Each structure stands twice: as structure tokens, then as C-alpha cells.
Amino acid sequence: MAPLKLLHTADWHIGRTLYGRKRYAEFEAFLNWLADTIQHKEIDVVLMAGDVFDTSSPSNRAQELYYRFLCRVAASACRHVVVIAGNHDSPTFLNAPKELLKALHVHVVGGASEDPRDEVLLLRDEENAPELIVCAVPYLRDRDIRVAEAGESITDKEQKLIDGIRNHYAAVGACAEAKRKELGVDIPIVGMGHLFTAGGQTVEGDGVRELYVGSLAHVTAAIFPACFEYLALGHLHVPQKVGGLQSIRYSGSPVPMGFGEARQQKSVCLLSLDPREPSTDRVELLEIPVFQTLERITGSWDDIARRLFELSAAGSEAWLEIVYEGSEIMSDLRERIESALSGTRIEVLRVKNARIVDRVLGRMHDEESLEELKVDDVFERCLALHEVPDAQRPELLRAYQETLTFVYEHDERAE
């Protein structure tokens, strides 16, 4: 029996824009590359660990790219695709065509279920023999795993969240083990999830946000069931292991979500499961080509001009973010940049003139602007500005975070 080949990907964020620029060409190029890779590498199962789309109401173009990809993979030798919802996805929207997609061997789990067995998928090979059990756990919303009680402390809420996540995975894992015992066949069990683990690496501008109220939104590898031979995670955009473990990974986003990710090598994970020799399981990172070059240029005007000349001479078509950090106040920065790039195919998506911002607006801290602050940071600045006593701030911050959580989940509740 040949090893089972699984491909782990996540965080496509189809429909995401960058400073107002639509990126459908990049998403289409990635999905075409991914479909070709699935065919070339003879992938058996694709695991998509959440955040298919960037919003809960994706555009027609974003939907077209998604469904075209699924149809192409369904027509290939790949036997199954498993898709779970992330925090950016609408569970209802993803689930709507699930019965139709099931005919194409595309399995969708959009939201948490009261019955953990609904998140346990038995996948069969071309001869209808069981070959894999997938614990497809979607993004767990606060209301899925915690019951709010009047008067509970922040610590109580945080502990409930951790316990809720642990108990949910434990229940799904137990169902998977019961299913395997019932089958009487020693097939592998793999898990999927969309969450923020402790120590997870993020980068500036990647759009990754906290998922729950409080600081313990980051769970540890210890909460996941031991029966998982591999855990395919989504949410963090930097490819990485969890707790240094080869078997628990984030595949990362396939295209840079912002200029902070411009130098990051993107990849998907190829996992080979050999039922005869589990110890030989291997994970290979397949590097994703760059479909649109992004570059951040920082420094004095001489630094910026030098790099612009190099890019122009090389015939680059990059999208740029330019951050001027020179000591001289330069009111004609944009005009200089436009002149330097005249006649090229380079596009500047953002110019940040730090000296002008400092002079005109003034800032509380060096190298800081509103769009670089997290929402909690802005609220804390407001508390400081209005001289709110320190003793009152934790409770006000908690109320603010709860309001944000309600706003983030409002679309799903409305559905």
C-alpha cells in the first residue's frame, strides 16, 4: 500500500485587497498553481484549514475562483477535499452547498455542531475501503464553547474558553477513535483547526486578530488529543510548527497579506502517511511561487532613490510601500517618487512620510501611526487620554473586547 499523501493549506483570504488594490489575479494564479501541484504530486486528500474568503460575504469573483478550483480538483486524481471555516468565513455561506459539494467528494464543515460526530469524517479510497478519519473542527466561536454568567471574572472567562476548546477537541477525538474501533481497521486520524496557539508567530500588517476576549486566546499543543497523527491548523499566516512539533503545523497564507510579509517564503505542507511504518511519516514544505512582488522601502531619500533606480533598471513590476525616515522634512516626497518611476510598471500603493506626520500631527510614541496600532491599543490610549483610573481600566477593556467580539460575529448571528 502506497503512503497516503495529504496537502495542508489554509488562509487563502480570497477577495482581500491591499490598500484598495484588488488581488484577484494573485488568488487565481495561486489556485491554478495549487491545482497543478495536487495533480503533479498525486495528492490524495487536501485539507483547507479555514479562512477561505476574506469576508463573510465574498464577491461573485471570489466565489467563482473557489468553486472553479474545487471542480478542477474533483476532476483530478485527488480523492477528497476537506474545508473548514475560519473566523473570516460565514459558516452558513460555506455550508449552503455542502450537500452538492459532497457529490464531488468535497467535505465542508462550516460551524461547530452540538454532536461532535458531525465533525468526524470517514474518507474512503477508490475501492470504497476506509483510508482516513479527519476530525474537521472549524473555528470555534465564543458562543460555541462558553456560557456567559453574570459576575464572572476575566480569569473565569479565559479559563472557560480554554476548557471549552479542550473539551470540544477531546469529544471529537473520542468519536474518531470510537469510529476507528468500530471499523476494526487501523487507519490514521488527523485533525484540523482554526485558532491561535501559544507562542505563535505573527508579523506586522498580516491582519491576524485575536479570536477571543482576554489574553488566554492562545492555547497550547497539550490540549489536542493524542490520537491525531497530524494537526492541520489555520489562522496564523507565518508557516510554522507548534511547540516545535513536526506533527502540528500552520501552513500559513499562500500570498502575502501585507508588506510585512513581503520577504516571507510562502508554502503548503505535504504530509505522507505510511500506515505500515507510522514513524516514517514526513512533512515536506512545497514553496509557493511569488505571483505579485511586494516590497517595502525605508530610509532617507538617497536610500529610497537608490532602490527605485535598481528596480526600474531591472524592469520590475513590484507594488511598493515607501516609508521615508530621513531627517530632512520633505514636502514633495510623492512628486519625487512619481518622477523617479515615470515610464515604469512599478506601482506605489502607500507612501508614509514620517517627518511630515511628526510635524503636523504629533504622536505619543516614535514610529507609530493609527493604522499600525491594534484596536486594543487605540482604546487604551483613549482611556489614558481621558485619565481613567487604572483600577477601572481592566473592566472597561473587557467590555470593549466583548463589544468587538459581538461585532465580528454579528453577520453569523444575523444569518
C-alpha positions as CSV (number, residue, x, y, z in Angstrom):
1,M,0.0,0.0,0.0
2,A,1.4,3.4,-1.0
3,P,1.7,6.1,1.6
4,L,-1.3,8.4,1.8
5,K,-0.5,11.9,0.6
6,L,-2.2,14.9,2.3
7,L,-1.8,18.5,1.3
8,H,-2.4,21.1,4.1
9,T,-3.2,24.7,3.1
10,A,-5.1,27.5,4.8
11,D,-5.8,31.2,5.0
12,W,-6.4,31.9,1.3
13,H,-8.4,35.1,2.1
14,I,-9.8,35.2,-1.4
15,G,-11.1,38.7,-2.1
16,R,-8.6,40.5,0.2
17,T,-7.4,43.9,-1.0
18,L,-4.2,45.7,-0.3
19,Y,-4.6,49.5,0.2
20,G,-7.6,49.4,-2.1
21,R,-5.9,47.3,-4.8
22,K,-7.9,44.2,-5.8
23,R,-5.8,41.0,-5.9
24,Y,-7.9,38.5,-7.8
25,A,-5.1,37.8,-10.3
26,E,-2.9,36.7,-7.5
27,F,-5.5,34.4,-6.0
28,E,-6.3,32.9,-9.4
29,A,-2.6,32.3,-10.1
30,F,-2.2,30.6,-6.7
31,L,-5.2,28.4,-7.1
32,N,-4.1,27.3,-10.6
33,W,-0.6,26.5,-9.1
34,L,-2.2,24.6,-6.3
35,A,-4.4,22.5,-8.6
36,D,-1.4,21.8,-10.8
37,T,0.6,20.8,-7.7
38,I,-2.2,18.5,-6.5
39,Q,-2.1,16.7,-9.9
40,H,1.7,16.6,-10.2
41,K,2.3,15.4,-6.6
42,E,-0.6,12.9,-6.8
43,I,-2.2,14.2,-3.7
44,D,-4.9,12.0,-2.2
45,V,-6.5,14.4,0.3
46,V,-6.5,18.2,0.5
47,L,-7.0,19.8,3.9
48,M,-8.1,23.5,3.8
49,A,-7.9,24.8,7.4
50,G,-10.1,27.9,7.3
51,D,-10.4,31.5,6.1
52,V,-11.3,30.5,2.5
53,F,-12.6,34.1,2.0
54,D,-11.6,37.4,3.5
55,T,-15.1,38.4,4.4
56,S,-18.3,36.6,5.4
57,S,-20.0,37.9,2.2
58,P,-17.5,37.2,-0.6
59,S,-17.8,38.8,-4.0
60,N,-19.0,36.9,-7.0
61,R,-15.5,36.9,-8.4
62,A,-14.1,35.4,-5.1
63,Q,-16.8,32.7,-5.2
64,E,-16.1,31.9,-8.8
65,L,-12.4,31.3,-8.1
66,Y,-13.3,29.0,-5.1
67,Y,-15.8,26.8,-6.9
68,R,-13.7,26.6,-10.1
69,F,-10.8,25.3,-8.1
70,L,-12.9,22.7,-6.3
71,C,-14.3,21.5,-9.6
72,R,-10.8,21.2,-11.1
73,V,-9.6,19.2,-8.1
74,A,-12.6,17.0,-8.2
75,A,-11.8,16.1,-11.8
76,S,-8.2,15.2,-10.8
77,A,-6.9,12.0,-9.2
78,C,-7.3,13.7,-5.7
79,R,-10.0,11.7,-3.8
80,H,-11.1,14.2,-1.2
81,V,-11.1,17.9,-0.2
82,V,-11.9,18.9,3.4
83,V,-12.8,22.5,4.1
84,I,-13.4,24.0,7.5
85,A,-14.5,27.6,8.2
86,G,-12.2,30.2,9.7
87,N,-13.0,33.3,11.7
88,H,-13.3,35.3,8.5
89,D,-15.7,32.8,6.9
90,S,-19.5,32.7,7.3
91,P,-20.5,29.2,8.5
92,T,-23.8,29.5,6.8
93,F,-22.4,30.6,3.5
94,L,-19.8,27.8,3.4
95,N,-22.3,25.2,4.4
96,A,-25.0,26.2,1.9
97,P,-23.7,24.0,-1.0
98,K,-22.2,21.3,1.2
99,E,-24.6,18.5,0.0
100,L,-23.9,19.4,-3.6
101,L,-20.2,19.5,-3.0
102,K,-20.3,16.2,-1.2
103,A,-21.1,14.6,-4.6
104,L,-17.7,15.9,-5.7
105,H,-16.0,14.4,-2.6
106,V,-15.6,17.9,-1.1
107,H,-16.5,17.9,2.6
108,V,-17.4,21.2,4.2
109,V,-17.7,21.9,8.0
110,G,-18.8,25.5,8.4
111,G,-19.6,25.6,12.1
112,A,-19.3,23.7,15.3
113,S,-22.0,21.1,16.0
114,E,-23.7,20.0,19.2
115,D,-22.9,16.5,18.1
116,P,-19.2,16.0,17.8
117,R,-19.7,13.1,15.4
118,D,-20.7,15.7,12.8
119,E,-17.1,16.9,12.7
120,V,-15.7,13.4,12.2
121,L,-15.3,12.5,8.6
122,L,-14.5,9.0,7.3
123,L,-12.8,9.1,4.0
124,R,-12.7,6.1,1.6
125,D,-10.3,5.2,-1.2
126,E,-11.3,4.4,-4.8
127,E,-12.2,0.8,-3.8
128,N,-14.5,2.2,-1.0
129,A,-12.2,1.0,1.7
130,P,-11.7,3.3,4.7
131,E,-8.4,5.1,4.4
132,L,-8.5,8.1,6.7
133,I,-10.5,9.7,9.6
134,V,-10.5,13.6,9.7
135,C,-11.5,15.5,12.8
136,A,-12.6,18.6,10.9
137,V,-13.0,21.2,13.7
138,P,-13.9,24.6,12.4
139,Y,-13.2,28.0,14.1
140,L,-14.9,27.7,17.5
141,R,-16.8,30.9,18.2
142,D,-17.1,32.1,21.8
143,R,-20.8,31.1,22.0
144,D,-19.9,27.6,20.8
145,I,-17.6,26.8,23.7
146,R,-18.5,29.1,26.6
147,V,-21.7,30.0,28.5
148,A,-21.5,33.5,29.9
149,E,-22.5,34.0,33.6
150,A,-23.2,37.2,35.4
151,G,-20.4,38.4,37.7
152,E,-17.7,36.1,36.4
153,S,-14.2,37.5,36.4
154,I,-11.9,37.9,33.4
155,T,-9.9,34.9,34.6
156,D,-13.0,32.8,34.8
157,K,-13.9,33.7,31.2
158,E,-10.4,32.9,30.0
159,Q,-10.4,29.6,31.7
160,K,-13.8,28.7,30.3
161,L,-12.5,29.4,26.8
162,I,-9.5,27.1,27.2
163,D,-11.6,24.4,28.8
164,G,-14.3,24.8,26.1
165,I,-11.7,24.3,23.3
166,R,-10.1,21.4,25.1
167,N,-13.4,19.7,25.7
168,H,-14.6,20.1,22.2
169,Y,-11.4,18.6,20.7
170,A,-11.5,15.8,23.2
171,A,-15.1,14.9,22.3
172,V,-14.3,14.9,18.6
173,G,-11.1,12.9,19.1
174,A,-13.0,10.3,21.2
175,C,-15.6,10.0,18.4
176,A,-12.9,9.4,15.9
177,E,-11.3,6.7,18.0
178,A,-14.7,5.0,18.5
179,K,-15.2,5.2,14.7
180,R,-11.9,3.5,14.1
181,K,-12.5,0.8,16.7
182,E,-16.0,0.2,15.1
183,L,-14.4,-0.2,11.7
184,G,-11.8,-2.6,13.0
185,V,-9.2,-1.1,10.7
186,D,-6.1,0.8,11.9
187,I,-6.4,3.8,9.7
188,P,-4.8,7.2,10.7
189,I,-6.6,10.0,12.3
190,V,-5.7,13.6,11.5
191,G,-7.2,16.8,13.0
192,M,-8.0,20.2,11.6
193,G,-8.5,23.5,13.4
194,H,-8.5,27.3,13.1
195,L,-7.2,29.0,16.2
196,F,-4.3,30.9,17.8
197,T,-1.8,28.8,19.7
198,A,0.6,29.9,22.4
199,G,3.9,31.3,21.0
200,G,2.5,31.6,17.5
201,Q,4.5,33.9,15.2
202,T,2.8,36.8,13.5
203,V,4.1,39.8,11.5
204,E,3.1,43.4,11.3
205,G,0.3,44.1,8.9
206,D,-0.8,40.5,8.4
207,G,-4.4,41.1,9.5
208,V,-4.3,38.3,12.1
209,R,-6.5,39.3,15.0
210,E,-7.2,38.0,18.5
211,L,-10.1,35.5,18.4
212,Y,-11.5,35.7,21.9
213,V,-11.9,38.2,24.7
214,G,-8.9,38.1,27.1
215,S,-5.3,37.1,26.8
216,L,-5.6,33.3,27.0
217,A,-6.9,33.0,23.5
218,H,-3.7,31.2,22.7
219,V,-3.9,27.5,23.5
220,T,-1.0,25.1,23.9
221,A,-0.3,21.9,22.0
222,A,-1.2,19.9,25.1
223,I,-4.9,20.4,24.7
224,F,-5.1,18.4,21.5
225,P,-5.9,14.7,21.5
226,A,-3.0,12.3,21.3
227,C,-4.8,10.3,18.6
228,F,-4.0,12.9,16.0
229,E,-1.1,11.8,13.8
230,Y,-1.1,15.3,12.3
231,L,-3.0,18.5,13.1
232,A,-3.5,20.9,10.2
233,L,-4.1,24.4,11.6
234,G,-5.1,27.8,10.1
235,H,-5.3,31.4,11.3
236,L,-1.6,32.3,11.6
237,H,-0.1,33.5,8.3
238,V,3.5,32.6,9.0
239,P,4.3,28.9,8.2
240,Q,5.4,27.3,11.5
241,K,5.4,24.3,13.8
242,V,3.5,24.5,17.1
243,G,5.7,23.8,20.2
244,G,8.4,22.6,17.9
245,L,6.3,19.6,16.9
246,Q,6.6,18.3,13.4
247,S,3.0,16.9,13.6
248,I,1.2,20.2,14.5
249,R,1.6,23.0,11.9
250,Y,0.3,26.1,10.4
251,S,0.7,26.1,6.6
252,G,0.5,29.9,6.6
253,S,-1.2,32.1,4.0
254,P,-0.3,31.4,0.3
255,V,0.2,35.1,-0.6
256,P,1.5,37.9,1.5
257,M,-1.4,39.6,3.3
258,G,0.6,42.9,3.7
259,F,4.0,44.4,3.2
260,G,5.2,43.0,6.5
261,E,5.1,39.5,4.8
262,A,6.8,40.7,1.6
263,R,10.0,38.8,2.3
264,Q,8.4,35.7,3.7
265,Q,8.6,32.4,1.7
266,K,5.1,31.0,1.4
267,S,4.4,27.3,1.3
268,V,1.9,24.5,1.7
269,C,2.6,21.3,3.7
270,L,2.8,17.9,2.0
271,L,2.3,15.0,4.5
272,S,3.0,11.4,3.7
273,L,1.2,8.9,6.0
274,D,2.6,5.4,5.7
275,P,0.2,3.1,7.6
276,R,2.8,0.3,7.6
277,E,5.5,2.4,9.2
278,P,4.0,5.5,11.1
279,S,7.4,6.5,12.3
280,T,8.4,7.3,8.8
281,D,5.7,10.0,8.3
282,R,7.2,13.1,6.7
283,V,6.2,16.7,6.2
284,E,7.6,18.5,3.2
285,L,7.1,22.2,2.6
286,L,6.3,23.0,-1.0
287,E,7.3,26.5,-1.8
288,I,4.7,28.7,-3.5
289,P,5.9,31.0,-6.3
290,V,5.6,34.8,-5.9
291,F,2.7,35.9,-8.1
292,Q,3.0,39.6,-7.3
293,T,6.2,41.1,-5.9
294,L,5.7,43.4,-2.8
295,E,8.5,45.4,-1.4
296,R,8.8,47.9,1.5
297,I,11.5,50.6,1.0
298,T,12.6,52.5,4.1
299,G,15.2,55.1,4.8
300,S,16.4,58.5,3.7
301,W,15.6,59.9,0.3
302,D,19.0,58.7,-1.0
303,D,18.2,55.2,0.2
304,I,14.8,55.3,-1.4
305,A,16.0,56.8,-4.7
306,R,18.8,54.2,-5.0
307,R,16.4,51.3,-4.6
308,L,13.8,52.9,-7.0
309,F,16.6,53.2,-9.6
310,E,17.6,49.5,-9.1
311,L,14.0,48.3,-9.5
312,S,13.4,50.5,-12.6
313,A,16.6,49.2,-14.2
314,A,15.6,45.6,-13.6
315,G,12.2,46.2,-15.2
316,S,10.3,45.4,-12.0
317,E,6.5,45.4,-11.8
318,A,6.5,45.4,-8.0
319,W,4.0,47.0,-5.7
320,L,5.7,49.3,-3.2
321,E,5.2,50.7,0.2
322,I,7.6,53.6,0.8
323,V,8.5,54.8,4.3
324,Y,10.6,58.0,4.4
325,E,12.7,58.2,7.6
326,G,15.1,60.9,6.6
327,S,16.0,63.8,8.9
328,E,15.0,66.4,6.3
329,I,11.4,67.5,6.1
330,M,10.4,66.6,2.5
331,S,7.1,68.1,1.5
332,D,7.5,67.0,-2.2
333,L,8.2,63.3,-1.5
334,R,5.3,62.0,-3.6
335,E,6.4,64.2,-6.6
336,R,9.9,62.9,-6.3
337,I,8.7,59.3,-6.3
338,E,6.4,59.8,-9.3
339,S,9.3,61.4,-11.2
340,A,11.7,58.5,-10.4
341,L,9.2,55.9,-11.5
342,S,7.9,57.7,-14.6
343,G,7.7,55.3,-17.5
344,T,8.0,52.1,-15.4
345,R,5.4,49.5,-14.4
346,I,6.1,49.8,-10.7
347,E,3.2,50.9,-8.6
348,V,3.4,52.6,-5.2
349,L,0.5,51.6,-3.0
350,R,1.4,53.6,0.0
351,V,3.7,56.4,0.9
352,K,4.4,57.2,4.6
353,N,6.3,60.4,5.2
354,A,7.2,60.0,8.9
355,R,8.7,63.5,9.2
356,I,5.5,65.3,7.9
357,V,3.3,63.2,10.3
358,D,5.5,64.1,13.2
359,R,5.5,67.8,12.4
360,V,1.8,68.2,11.6
361,L,0.0,65.7,13.9
362,G,2.5,64.9,16.6
363,R,2.5,61.4,18.1
364,M,2.7,59.9,21.5
365,H,5.5,57.5,20.5
366,D,8.1,57.3,17.8
367,E,7.5,55.4,14.6
368,E,3.8,54.9,15.3
369,S,0.6,55.7,13.3
370,L,-3.1,54.9,13.8
371,E,-3.2,52.1,11.2
372,E,-0.2,50.4,12.9
373,L,-2.0,50.2,16.3
374,K,-4.2,47.3,17.3
375,V,-7.8,48.1,18.3
376,D,-7.0,47.4,22.0
377,D,-4.1,49.8,21.8
378,V,-6.3,52.6,20.5
379,F,-8.8,52.0,23.2
380,E,-6.1,52.1,25.9
381,R,-4.8,55.4,24.5
382,C,-8.4,56.8,24.8
383,L,-8.5,55.7,28.5
384,A,-5.2,57.3,29.1
385,L,-6.2,60.5,27.3
386,H,-9.3,60.8,29.5
387,E,-7.3,60.0,32.6
388,V,-9.4,57.0,33.5
389,P,-8.1,55.5,36.8
390,D,-6.0,52.4,36.4
391,A,-8.3,50.3,38.7
392,Q,-11.2,50.9,36.2
393,R,-9.4,50.0,33.0
394,P,-9.4,46.2,33.0
395,E,-13.2,46.1,33.3
396,L,-13.7,48.7,30.6
397,L,-11.2,46.9,28.3
398,R,-13.1,43.7,28.8
399,A,-16.4,45.3,27.9
400,Y,-14.8,46.9,24.9
401,Q,-13.4,43.5,23.8
402,E,-16.8,41.8,24.2
403,T,-18.3,44.5,22.0
404,L,-15.7,43.8,19.4
405,T,-16.5,40.1,19.6
406,F,-20.2,40.8,19.1
407,V,-19.4,43.0,16.0
408,Y,-17.1,40.3,14.5
409,E,-19.8,37.6,14.9
410,H,-22.8,39.8,14.1
411,D,-23.1,38.6,10.5
412,E,-23.2,34.9,11.5
413,R,-25.9,35.6,14.2
414,A,-28.0,37.5,11.7
415,E,-27.9,34.5,9.4
